[in-house]
């Protein structure tokens, strides 16, 4: 899944650690989500959407198929 978390995080002036602290997760979790190595759970995705005050669809999009 692709995401806009790095862009949104930087727009808010937040470090990866500040975002992690706000969500109650590790910085490594944020790094993994931003790089697309890990898709967040649905509750975490909703918390991200609420924190950024955006619909989930504005943050996450299906990845383009590789081929």
mmCIF file of the N, C-alpha and C atoms, coordinates in Angstrom:
data_MODEL
# 
_entry.id   MODEL 
# 
loop_
_atom_site.group_PDB 
_atom_site.id 
_atom_site.type_symbol 
_atom_site.label_atom_id 
_atom_site.label_alt_id 
_atom_site.label_comp_id 
_atom_site.label_asym_id 
_atom_site.label_entity_id 
_atom_site.label_seq_id 
_atom_site.pdbx_PDB_ins_code 
_atom_site.Cartn_x 
_atom_site.Cartn_y 
_atom_site.Cartn_z 
_atom_site.occupancy 
_atom_site.B_iso_or_equiv 
_atom_site.pdbx_formal_charge 
_atom_site.auth_seq_id 
_atom_site.auth_comp_id 
_atom_site.auth_asym_id 
_atom_site.auth_atom_id 
_atom_site.pdbx_PDB_model_num 
ATOM 1   N N  . UNK A 1 1  ? 0.842  -1.161 0.000   1.00 0.00 ? 1  UNK A N  1 
ATOM 2   C CA . UNK A 1 1  ? 0.000  0.000  0.000   1.00 0.00 ? 1  UNK A CA 1 
ATOM 3   C C  . UNK A 1 1  ? 0.895  1.234  0.000   1.00 0.00 ? 1  UNK A C  1 
ATOM 4   N N  . UNK A 1 2  ? 0.579  2.186  -0.846  1.00 0.00 ? 2  UNK A N  1 
ATOM 5   C CA . UNK A 1 2  ? 1.309  3.452  -0.879  1.00 0.00 ? 2  UNK A CA 1 
ATOM 6   C C  . UNK A 1 2  ? 0.684  4.391  0.149   1.00 0.00 ? 2  UNK A C  1 
ATOM 7   N N  . UNK A 1 3  ? 1.477  5.356  0.621   1.00 0.00 ? 3  UNK A N  1 
ATOM 8   C CA . UNK A 1 3  ? 0.933  6.299  1.589   1.00 0.00 ? 3  UNK A CA 1 
ATOM 9   C C  . UNK A 1 3  ? 1.608  7.658  1.463   1.00 0.00 ? 3  UNK A C  1 
ATOM 10  N N  . UNK A 1 4  ? 0.942  8.651  2.031   1.00 0.00 ? 4  UNK A N  1 
ATOM 11  C CA . UNK A 1 4  ? 1.440  10.028 2.012   1.00 0.00 ? 4  UNK A CA 1 
ATOM 12  C C  . UNK A 1 4  ? 1.948  10.454 3.386   1.00 0.00 ? 4  UNK A C  1 
ATOM 13  N N  . UNK A 1 5  ? 2.240  9.511  4.251   1.00 0.00 ? 5  UNK A N  1 
ATOM 14  C CA . UNK A 1 5  ? 2.619  9.852  5.614   1.00 0.00 ? 5  UNK A CA 1 
ATOM 15  C C  . UNK A 1 5  ? 3.869  10.735 5.668   1.00 0.00 ? 5  UNK A C  1 
ATOM 16  N N  . UNK A 1 6  ? 4.937  10.434 4.921   1.00 0.00 ? 6  UNK A N  1 
ATOM 17  C CA . UNK A 1 6  ? 6.103  11.329 5.011   1.00 0.00 ? 6  UNK A CA 1 
ATOM 18  C C  . UNK A 1 6  ? 5.755  12.785 4.644   1.00 0.00 ? 6  UNK A C  1 
ATOM 19  N N  . UNK A 1 7  ? 4.983  12.952 3.598   1.00 0.00 ? 7  UNK A N  1 
ATOM 20  C CA . UNK A 1 7  ? 4.589  14.291 3.150   1.00 0.00 ? 7  UNK A CA 1 
ATOM 21  C C  . UNK A 1 7  ? 3.734  14.989 4.217   1.00 0.00 ? 7  UNK A C  1 
ATOM 22  N N  . UNK A 1 8  ? 2.729  14.294 4.737   1.00 0.00 ? 8  UNK A N  1 
ATOM 23  C CA . UNK A 1 8  ? 1.852  14.889 5.739   1.00 0.00 ? 8  UNK A CA 1 
ATOM 24  C C  . UNK A 1 8  ? 2.614  15.182 7.031   1.00 0.00 ? 8  UNK A C  1 
ATOM 25  N N  . UNK A 1 9  ? 3.483  14.279 7.408   1.00 0.00 ? 9  UNK A N  1 
ATOM 26  C CA . UNK A 1 9  ? 4.275  14.466 8.625   1.00 0.00 ? 9  UNK A CA 1 
ATOM 27  C C  . UNK A 1 9  ? 5.157  15.703 8.492   1.00 0.00 ? 9  UNK A C  1 
ATOM 28  N N  . UNK A 1 10 ? 5.821  15.852 7.348   1.00 0.00 ? 10 UNK A N  1 
ATOM 29  C CA . UNK A 1 10 ? 6.697  17.001 7.127   1.00 0.00 ? 10 UNK A CA 1 
ATOM 30  C C  . UNK A 1 10 ? 5.894  18.301 7.050   1.00 0.00 ? 10 UNK A C  1 
ATOM 31  N N  . UNK A 1 11 ? 4.692  18.242 6.447   1.00 0.00 ? 11 UNK A N  1 
ATOM 32  C CA . UNK A 1 11 ? 3.831  19.430 6.391   1.00 0.00 ? 11 UNK A CA 1 
ATOM 33  C C  . UNK A 1 11 ? 3.483  19.926 7.794   1.00 0.00 ? 11 UNK A C  1 
ATOM 34  N N  . UNK A 1 12 ? 3.380  19.007 8.741   1.00 0.00 ? 12 UNK A N  1 
ATOM 35  C CA . UNK A 1 12 ? 3.081  19.374 10.128  1.00 0.00 ? 12 UNK A CA 1 
ATOM 36  C C  . UNK A 1 12 ? 4.343  19.703 10.931  1.00 0.00 ? 12 UNK A C  1 
ATOM 37  N N  . UNK A 1 13 ? 5.516  19.514 10.320  1.00 0.00 ? 13 UNK A N  1 
ATOM 38  C CA . UNK A 1 13 ? 6.767  19.790 11.001  1.00 0.00 ? 13 UNK A CA 1 
ATOM 39  C C  . UNK A 1 13 ? 7.115  18.764 12.067  1.00 0.00 ? 13 UNK A C  1 
ATOM 40  N N  . UNK A 1 14 ? 6.616  17.538 11.894  1.00 0.00 ? 14 UNK A N  1 
ATOM 41  C CA . UNK A 1 14 ? 6.827  16.481 12.883  1.00 0.00 ? 14 UNK A CA 1 
ATOM 42  C C  . UNK A 1 14 ? 7.960  15.556 12.456  1.00 0.00 ? 14 UNK A C  1 
ATOM 43  N N  . UNK A 1 15 ? 8.738  15.149 13.420  1.00 0.00 ? 15 UNK A N  1 
ATOM 44  C CA . UNK A 1 15 ? 9.730  14.106 13.183  1.00 0.00 ? 15 UNK A CA 1 
ATOM 45  C C  . UNK A 1 15 ? 9.027  12.750 13.215  1.00 0.00 ? 15 UNK A C  1 
ATOM 46  N N  . UNK A 1 16 ? 9.728  11.732 12.770  1.00 0.00 ? 16 UNK A N  1 
ATOM 47  C CA . UNK A 1 16 ? 9.166  10.385 12.865  1.00 0.00 ? 16 UNK A CA 1 
ATOM 48  C C  . UNK A 1 16 ? 8.912  10.024 14.320  1.00 0.00 ? 16 UNK A C  1 
ATOM 49  N N  . UNK A 1 17 ? 9.801  10.448 15.204  1.00 0.00 ? 17 UNK A N  1 
ATOM 50  C CA . UNK A 1 17 ? 9.634  10.142 16.628  1.00 0.00 ? 17 UNK A CA 1 
ATOM 51  C C  . UNK A 1 17 ? 8.416  10.852 17.212  1.00 0.00 ? 17 UNK A C  1 
ATOM 52  N N  . UNK A 1 18 ? 8.195  12.108 16.839  1.00 0.00 ? 18 UNK A N  1 
ATOM 53  C CA . UNK A 1 18 ? 7.031  12.838 17.354  1.00 0.00 ? 18 UNK A CA 1 
ATOM 54  C C  . UNK A 1 18 ? 5.743  12.169 16.898  1.00 0.00 ? 18 UNK A C  1 
ATOM 55  N N  . UNK A 1 19 ? 5.685  11.743 15.641  1.00 0.00 ? 19 UNK A N  1 
ATOM 56  C CA . UNK A 1 19 ? 4.500  11.048 15.144  1.00 0.00 ? 19 UNK A CA 1 
ATOM 57  C C  . UNK A 1 19 ? 4.328  9.726  15.880  1.00 0.00 ? 19 UNK A C  1 
ATOM 58  N N  . UNK A 1 20 ? 5.405  8.993  16.050  1.00 0.00 ? 20 UNK A N  1 
ATOM 59  C CA . UNK A 1 20 ? 5.342  7.723  16.776  1.00 0.00 ? 20 UNK A CA 1 
ATOM 60  C C  . UNK A 1 20 ? 4.818  7.929  18.190  1.00 0.00 ? 20 UNK A C  1 
ATOM 61  N N  . UNK A 1 21 ? 5.317  8.948  18.877  1.00 0.00 ? 21 UNK A N  1 
ATOM 62  C CA . UNK A 1 21 ? 4.874  9.233  20.243  1.00 0.00 ? 21 UNK A CA 1 
ATOM 63  C C  . UNK A 1 21 ? 3.386  9.582  20.273  1.00 0.00 ? 21 UNK A C  1 
ATOM 64  N N  . UNK A 1 22 ? 2.936  10.370 19.299  1.00 0.00 ? 22 UNK A N  1 
ATOM 65  C CA . UNK A 1 22 ? 1.526  10.762 19.254  1.00 0.00 ? 22 UNK A CA 1 
ATOM 66  C C  . UNK A 1 22 ? 0.607  9.563  19.033  1.00 0.00 ? 22 UNK A C  1 
ATOM 67  N N  . UNK A 1 23 ? 1.120  8.546  18.348  1.00 0.00 ? 23 UNK A N  1 
ATOM 68  C CA . UNK A 1 23 ? 0.324  7.364  18.031  1.00 0.00 ? 23 UNK A CA 1 
ATOM 69  C C  . UNK A 1 23 ? 0.543  6.218  19.011  1.00 0.00 ? 23 UNK A C  1 
ATOM 70  N N  . UNK A 1 24 ? 1.546  6.346  19.862  1.00 0.00 ? 24 UNK A N  1 
ATOM 71  C CA . UNK A 1 24 ? 1.841  5.275  20.810  1.00 0.00 ? 24 UNK A CA 1 
ATOM 72  C C  . UNK A 1 24 ? 2.477  4.058  20.166  1.00 0.00 ? 24 UNK A C  1 
ATOM 73  N N  . UNK A 1 25 ? 3.281  4.310  19.130  1.00 0.00 ? 25 UNK A N  1 
ATOM 74  C CA . UNK A 1 25 ? 4.000  3.227  18.449  1.00 0.00 ? 25 UNK A CA 1 
ATOM 75  C C  . UNK A 1 25 ? 5.482  3.579  18.429  1.00 0.00 ? 25 UNK A C  1 
ATOM 76  N N  . UNK A 1 26 ? 6.306  2.669  17.959  1.00 0.00 ? 26 UNK A N  1 
ATOM 77  C CA . UNK A 1 26 ? 7.739  2.929  17.886  1.00 0.00 ? 26 UNK A CA 1 
ATOM 78  C C  . UNK A 1 26 ? 8.080  3.730  16.628  1.00 0.00 ? 26 UNK A C  1 
ATOM 79  N N  . UNK A 1 27 ? 9.224  4.385  16.676  1.00 0.00 ? 27 UNK A N  1 
ATOM 80  C CA . UNK A 1 27 ? 9.712  5.093  15.494  1.00 0.00 ? 27 UNK A CA 1 
ATOM 81  C C  . UNK A 1 27 ? 9.945  4.112  14.353  1.00 0.00 ? 27 UNK A C  1 
ATOM 82  N N  . UNK A 1 28 ? 10.397 2.911  14.688  1.00 0.00 ? 28 UNK A N  1 
ATOM 83  C CA . UNK A 1 28 ? 10.623 1.890  13.662  1.00 0.00 ? 28 UNK A CA 1 
ATOM 84  C C  . UNK A 1 28 ? 9.319  1.540  12.940  1.00 0.00 ? 28 UNK A C  1 
ATOM 85  N N  . UNK A 1 29 ? 8.209  1.545  13.659  1.00 0.00 ? 29 UNK A N  1 
ATOM 86  C CA . UNK A 1 29 ? 6.909  1.290  13.022  1.00 0.00 ? 29 UNK A CA 1 
ATOM 87  C C  . UNK A 1 29 ? 6.605  2.373  12.003  1.00 0.00 ? 29 UNK A C  1 
ATOM 88  N N  . UNK A 1 30 ? 6.853  3.626  12.363  1.00 0.00 ? 30 UNK A N  1 
ATOM 89  C CA . UNK A 1 30 ? 6.607  4.733  11.426  1.00 0.00 ? 30 UNK A CA 1 
ATOM 90  C C  . UNK A 1 30 ? 7.504  4.600  10.204  1.00 0.00 ? 30 UNK A C  1 
ATOM 91  N N  . UNK A 1 31 ? 8.776  4.296  10.433  1.00 0.00 ? 31 UNK A N  1 
ATOM 92  C CA . UNK A 1 31 ? 9.707  4.115  9.311   1.00 0.00 ? 31 UNK A CA 1 
ATOM 93  C C  . UNK A 1 31 ? 9.202  3.013  8.382   1.00 0.00 ? 31 UNK A C  1 
ATOM 94  N N  . UNK A 1 32 ? 8.790  1.893  8.945   1.00 0.00 ? 32 UNK A N  1 
ATOM 95  C CA . UNK A 1 32 ? 8.331  0.759  8.135   1.00 0.00 ? 32 UNK A CA 1 
ATOM 96  C C  . UNK A 1 32 ? 7.066  1.093  7.359   1.00 0.00 ? 32 UNK A C  1 
ATOM 97  N N  . UNK A 1 33 ? 6.152  1.825  7.965   1.00 0.00 ? 33 UNK A N  1 
ATOM 98  C CA . UNK A 1 33 ? 4.924  2.222  7.259   1.00 0.00 ? 33 UNK A CA 1 
ATOM 99  C C  . UNK A 1 33 ? 5.277  3.189  6.133   1.00 0.00 ? 33 UNK A C  1 
ATOM 100 N N  . UNK A 1 34 ? 6.108  4.183  6.438   1.00 0.00 ? 34 UNK A N  1 
ATOM 101 C CA . UNK A 1 34 ? 6.474  5.169  5.414   1.00 0.00 ? 34 UNK A CA 1 
ATOM 102 C C  . UNK A 1 34 ? 7.145  4.524  4.219   1.00 0.00 ? 34 UNK A C  1 
ATOM 103 N N  . UNK A 1 35 ? 7.965  3.516  4.453   1.00 0.00 ? 35 UNK A N  1 
ATOM 104 C CA . UNK A 1 35 ? 8.680  2.854  3.355   1.00 0.00 ? 35 UNK A CA 1 
ATOM 105 C C  . UNK A 1 35 ? 7.846  1.771  2.676   1.00 0.00 ? 35 UNK A C  1 
ATOM 106 N N  . UNK A 1 36 ? 6.632  1.536  3.168   1.00 0.00 ? 36 UNK A N  1 
ATOM 107 C CA . UNK A 1 36 ? 5.764  0.539  2.560   1.00 0.00 ? 36 UNK A CA 1 
ATOM 108 C C  . UNK A 1 36 ? 6.118  -0.891 2.901   1.00 0.00 ? 36 UNK A C  1 
ATOM 109 N N  . UNK A 1 37 ? 6.964  -1.083 3.922   1.00 0.00 ? 37 UNK A N  1 
ATOM 110 C CA . UNK A 1 37 ? 7.330  -2.438 4.330   1.00 0.00 ? 37 UNK A CA 1 
ATOM 111 C C  . UNK A 1 37 ? 6.287  -3.043 5.259   1.00 0.00 ? 37 UNK A C  1 
ATOM 112 N N  . UNK A 1 38 ? 5.430  -2.188 5.813   1.00 0.00 ? 38 UNK A N  1 
ATOM 113 C CA . UNK A 1 38 ? 4.446  -2.630 6.793   1.00 0.00 ? 38 UNK A CA 1 
ATOM 114 C C  . UNK A 1 38 ? 3.175  -1.832 6.569   1.00 0.00 ? 38 UNK A C  1 
ATOM 115 N N  . UNK A 1 39 ? 2.040  -2.514 6.456   1.00 0.00 ? 39 UNK A N  1 
ATOM 116 C CA . UNK A 1 39 ? 0.749  -1.835 6.372   1.00 0.00 ? 39 UNK A CA 1 
ATOM 117 C C  . UNK A 1 39 ? 0.177  -1.756 7.782   1.00 0.00 ? 39 UNK A C  1 
ATOM 118 N N  . UNK A 1 40 ? -0.284 -0.570 8.181   1.00 0.00 ? 40 UNK A N  1 
ATOM 119 C CA . UNK A 1 40 ? -0.802 -0.436 9.542   1.00 0.00 ? 40 UNK A CA 1 
ATOM 120 C C  . UNK A 1 40 ? -2.101 -1.215 9.716   1.00 0.00 ? 40 UNK A C  1 
ATOM 121 N N  . UNK A 1 41 ? -2.379 -1.561 10.956  1.00 0.00 ? 41 UNK A N  1 
ATOM 122 C CA . UNK A 1 41 ? -3.668 -2.165 11.272  1.00 0.00 ? 41 UNK A CA 1 
ATOM 123 C C  . UNK A 1 41 ? -4.754 -1.125 10.990  1.00 0.00 ? 41 UNK A C  1 
ATOM 124 N N  . UNK A 1 42 ? -5.973 -1.578 10.854  1.00 0.00 ? 42 UNK A N  1 
ATOM 125 C CA . UNK A 1 42 ? -7.069 -0.651 10.603  1.00 0.00 ? 42 UNK A CA 1 
ATOM 126 C C  . UNK A 1 42 ? -7.220 0.367  11.734  1.00 0.00 ? 42 UNK A C  1 
ATOM 127 N N  . UNK A 1 43 ? -7.148 -0.054 13.016  1.00 0.00 ? 43 UNK A N  1 
ATOM 128 C CA . UNK A 1 43 ? -7.228 0.962  14.078  1.00 0.00 ? 43 UNK A CA 1 
ATOM 129 C C  . UNK A 1 43 ? -6.108 2.002  13.993  1.00 0.00 ? 43 UNK A C  1 
ATOM 130 N N  . UNK A 1 44 ? -4.893 1.576  13.655  1.00 0.00 ? 44 UNK A N  1 
ATOM 131 C CA . UNK A 1 44 ? -3.787 2.526  13.526  1.00 0.00 ? 44 UNK A CA 1 
ATOM 132 C C  . UNK A 1 44 ? -4.010 3.446  12.327  1.00 0.00 ? 44 UNK A C  1 
ATOM 133 N N  . UNK A 1 45 ? -4.517 2.914  11.243  1.00 0.00 ? 45 UNK A N  1 
ATOM 134 C CA . UNK A 1 45 ? -4.813 3.738  10.068  1.00 0.00 ? 45 UNK A CA 1 
ATOM 135 C C  . UNK A 1 45 ? -5.859 4.802  10.411  1.00 0.00 ? 45 UNK A C  1 
ATOM 136 N N  . UNK A 1 46 ? -6.873 4.433  11.191  1.00 0.00 ? 46 UNK A N  1 
ATOM 137 C CA . UNK A 1 46 ? -7.887 5.407  11.604  1.00 0.00 ? 46 UNK A CA 1 
ATOM 138 C C  . UNK A 1 46 ? -7.274 6.465  12.527  1.00 0.00 ? 46 UNK A C  1 
ATOM 139 N N  . UNK A 1 47 ? -6.345 6.059  13.406  1.00 0.00 ? 47 UNK A N  1 
ATOM 140 C CA . UNK A 1 47 ? -5.697 7.031  14.289  1.00 0.00 ? 47 UNK A CA 1 
ATOM 141 C C  . UNK A 1 47 ? -4.839 8.008  13.481  1.00 0.00 ? 47 UNK A C  1 
ATOM 142 N N  . UNK A 1 48 ? -4.153 7.491  12.471  1.00 0.00 ? 48 UNK A N  1 
ATOM 143 C CA . UNK A 1 48 ? -3.374 8.363  11.587  1.00 0.00 ? 48 UNK A CA 1 
ATOM 144 C C  . UNK A 1 48 ? -4.283 9.355  10.874  1.00 0.00 ? 48 UNK A C  1 
ATOM 145 N N  . UNK A 1 49 ? -5.389 8.868  10.344  1.00 0.00 ? 49 UNK A N  1 
ATOM 146 C CA . UNK A 1 49 ? -6.330 9.736  9.630   1.00 0.00 ? 49 UNK A CA 1 
ATOM 147 C C  . UNK A 1 49 ? -6.867 10.829 10.558  1.00 0.00 ? 49 UNK A C  1 
ATOM 148 N N  . UNK A 1 50 ? -7.208 10.462 11.782  1.00 0.00 ? 50 UNK A N  1 
ATOM 149 C CA . UNK A 1 50 ? -7.715 11.446 12.744  1.00 0.00 ? 50 UNK A CA 1 
ATOM 150 C C  . UNK A 1 50 ? -6.636 12.465 13.101  1.00 0.00 ? 50 UNK A C  1 
ATOM 151 N N  . UNK A 1 51 ? -5.414 11.999 13.294  1.00 0.00 ? 51 UNK A N  1 
ATOM 152 C CA . UNK A 1 51 ? -4.316 12.882 13.660  1.00 0.00 ? 51 UNK A CA 1 
ATOM 153 C C  . UNK A 1 51 ? -4.039 13.903 12.561  1.00 0.00 ? 51 UNK A C  1 
ATOM 154 N N  . UNK A 1 52 ? -4.095 13.460 11.305  1.00 0.00 ? 52 UNK A N  1 
ATOM 155 C CA . UNK A 1 52 ? -3.863 14.351 10.179  1.00 0.00 ? 52 UNK A CA 1 
ATOM 156 C C  . UNK A 1 52 ? -5.136 15.048 9.709   1.00 0.00 ? 52 UNK A C  1 
ATOM 157 N N  . UNK A 1 53 ? -6.278 14.716 10.333  1.00 0.00 ? 53 UNK A N  1 
ATOM 158 C CA . UNK A 1 53 ? -7.581 15.296 9.990   1.00 0.00 ? 53 UNK A CA 1 
ATOM 159 C C  . UNK A 1 53 ? -7.894 15.128 8.499   1.00 0.00 ? 53 UNK A C  1 
ATOM 160 N N  . UNK A 1 54 ? -7.712 13.888 8.040   1.00 0.00 ? 54 UNK A N  1 
ATOM 161 C CA . UNK A 1 54 ? -7.969 13.543 6.639   1.00 0.00 ? 54 UNK A CA 1 
ATOM 162 C C  . UNK A 1 54 ? -8.648 12.188 6.569   1.00 0.00 ? 54 UNK A C  1 
ATOM 163 N N  . UNK A 1 55 ? -9.418 11.950 5.510   1.00 0.00 ? 55 UNK A N  1 
ATOM 164 C CA . UNK A 1 55 ? -9.963 10.599 5.328   1.00 0.00 ? 55 UNK A CA 1 
ATOM 165 C C  . UNK A 1 55 ? -8.832 9.611  5.041   1.00 0.00 ? 55 UNK A C  1 
ATOM 166 N N  . UNK A 1 56 ? -9.039 8.387  5.427   1.00 0.00 ? 56 UNK A N  1 
ATOM 167 C CA . UNK A 1 56 ? -8.027 7.345  5.195   1.00 0.00 ? 56 UNK A CA 1 
ATOM 168 C C  . UNK A 1 56 ? -7.633 7.291  3.722   1.00 0.00 ? 56 UNK A C  1 
ATOM 169 N N  . UNK A 1 57 ? -8.604 7.475  2.834   1.00 0.00 ? 57 UNK A N  1 
ATOM 170 C CA . UNK A 1 57 ? -8.333 7.389  1.397   1.00 0.00 ? 57 UNK A CA 1 
ATOM 171 C C  . UNK A 1 57 ? -7.369 8.465  0.918   1.00 0.00 ? 57 UNK A C  1 
ATOM 172 N N  . UNK A 1 58 ? -7.256 9.570  1.669   1.00 0.00 ? 58 UNK A N  1 
ATOM 173 C CA . UNK A 1 58 ? -6.301 10.620 1.310   1.00 0.00 ? 58 UNK A CA 1 
ATOM 174 C C  . UNK A 1 58 ? -4.881 10.274 1.750   1.00 0.00 ? 58 UNK A C  1 
ATOM 175 N N  . UNK A 1 59 ? -4.763 9.289  2.637   1.00 0.00 ? 59 UNK A N  1 
ATOM 176 C CA . UNK A 1 59 ? -3.452 8.925  3.166   1.00 0.00 ? 59 UNK A CA 1 
ATOM 177 C C  . UNK A 1 59 ? -2.927 7.650  2.528   1.00 0.00 ? 59 UNK A C  1 
ATOM 178 N N  . UNK A 1 60 ? -3.805 6.675  2.353   1.00 0.00 ? 60 UNK A N  1 
ATOM 179 C CA . UNK A 1 60 ? -3.397 5.366  1.838   1.00 0.00 ? 60 UNK A CA 1 
ATOM 180 C C  . UNK A 1 60 ? -4.065 5.080  0.502   1.00 0.00 ? 60 UNK A C  1 
ATOM 181 N N  . UNK A 1 61 ? -3.285 4.534  -0.416  1.00 0.00 ? 61 UNK A N  1 
ATOM 182 C CA . UNK A 1 61 ? -3.819 4.113  -1.713  1.00 0.00 ? 61 UNK A CA 1 
ATOM 183 C C  . UNK A 1 61 ? -3.235 2.743  -2.046  1.00 0.00 ? 61 UNK A C  1 
ATOM 184 N N  . UNK A 1 62 ? -3.984 1.926  -2.779  1.00 0.00 ? 62 UNK A N  1 
ATOM 185 C CA . UNK A 1 62 ? -3.433 0.641  -3.166  1.00 0.00 ? 62 UNK A CA 1 
ATOM 186 C C  . UNK A 1 62 ? -2.176 0.828  -4.009  1.00 0.00 ? 62 UNK A C  1 
ATOM 187 N N  . UNK A 1 63 ? -1.205 -0.024 -3.789  1.00 0.00 ? 63 UNK A N  1 
ATOM 188 C CA . UNK A 1 63 ? 0.041  0.032  -4.550  1.00 0.00 ? 63 UNK A CA 1 
ATOM 189 C C  . UNK A 1 63 ? -0.224 -0.417 -5.986  1.00 0.00 ? 63 UNK A C  1 
ATOM 190 N N  . UNK A 1 64 ? 0.506  0.185  -6.897  1.00 0.00 ? 64 UNK A N  1 
ATOM 191 C CA . UNK A 1 64 ? 0.425  -0.246 -8.297  1.00 0.00 ? 64 UNK A CA 1 
ATOM 192 C C  . UNK A 1 64 ? 1.011  -1.644 -8.410  1.00 0.00 ? 64 UNK A C  1 
ATOM 193 N N  . UNK A 1 65 ? 0.361  -2.517 -9.180  1.00 0.00 ? 65 UNK A N  1 
ATOM 194 C CA . UNK A 1 65 ? 0.920  -3.855 -9.334  1.00 0.00 ? 65 UNK A CA 1 
ATOM 195 C C  . UNK A 1 65 ? 2.282  -3.807 -10.011 1.00 0.00 ? 65 UNK A C  1 
ATOM 196 N N  . UNK A 1 66 ? 3.193  -4.628 -9.512  1.00 0.00 ? 66 UNK A N  1 
ATOM 197 C CA . UNK A 1 66 ? 4.525  -4.708 -10.124 1.00 0.00 ? 66 UNK A CA 1 
ATOM 198 C C  . UNK A 1 66 ? 4.451  -5.613 -11.338 1.00 0.00 ? 66 UNK A C  1 
ATOM 199 N N  . UNK A 1 67 ? 5.150  -5.254 -12.347 1.00 0.00 ? 67 UNK A N  1 
ATOM 200 C CA . UNK A 1 67 ? 5.064  -6.149 -13.456 1.00 0.00 ? 67 UNK A CA 1 
ATOM 201 C C  . UNK A 1 67 ? 5.818  -5.753 -14.611 1.00 0.00 ? 67 UNK A C  1 
# 
